[in-house]
Structure formats: C-alpha cells, structure tokens
C-alpha cells in the first residue's frame, strides 16, 4: 500500500479504504471516490563556484544537522524550478544568484522527508553579501579538495564530479 498520512477523505471525511488501482494499493474514499495519488517532492540545489571553491551551507535541521550541503531546497507548487533555486540560494546565503544551466538530475528519496527528484543547477553571484539564513547557520566557500563533512549523497556526487573536472583540466 502507498504510504499516506490520510486516514479520512479530505473532501467528505469518510474513512478511507485500500483498493488496488493502477497496480498499486491506494487509499480511496468508498463514499465519494476520491483517490490518493502522491506527488513526488522536487528539490533544487545550486553550484556556485569561485575559482576552485564551492559555496556550501551548514544545516541546522535533521537529517544531517551540522553537515554541509549545496544551497537549495524544495520547489513550491506552481513555482518554476529555476526561480526556486535562485530563491532558496537567497534565503540560505543572502546572495542573489542567476542560474546558468542544469547540471544534472537525481532521483531517489534519501530519507523520509527528502525529495524524490533533485535538480542540480549551476549559477553565479549577481549581488548581495554572503550571510547565512533560513535553515542554515553558516554559509562559506570551501576549496573543492578540502571539503567539510557533507550531507546527502547527491551533494557528495555532484561535488566529486566538479572536483574531478577542475583538477583534471588544470
């Protein structure tokens, strides 16, 4: 059965039942027919490089509290992912950034409250003064060959890729 926090129909308050729909057990309302189809959670991160250093933020919440990650977060409903990436970077670093392109896309939820799809963008600083905020208590540039303790496998994979590209070509 698909995991759901719904126990009662959000439309008519009838207790939900489980039925096989589209080859999956799904919560369904026997009264009005409402079916729970979970939407994937989408997150964005931004890679900001300065010479051979990368901008990271230190997390203040679990999972991985105290570890460092790329600035980013969840895409809001109806929000353009590029705008979300720029917004999240501003919220966590106080820097206005411009996204220059999509670097990669990852899928697979790493923890229960995590994203199913992670869009990795690259960008550049377009204004502001570096200062942590929102759900980060620090924001700093780190040399790619001297990284702190990193949160998330996606962050680790992305930074390893950039590190390899920078140090192979120079």
Buried (B, 14 or more C-beta within 10 A) or exposed (E): EEEEEEEEBEEEEBEBEBEEBEEEEBBBBEBEEBEBEEEEBBBBBBBBBEEBBBBBBBBEEEEBEBBBBBBBBBBEEEBEBBEBBBBBBBBBBBBEBBBEEBBBEBEEEBEEEBBBBBBBBBBEBEEEEEEBEBBBEBBBBBEBEEBEEBBBEBBEEBBEBBBEEBEEEE
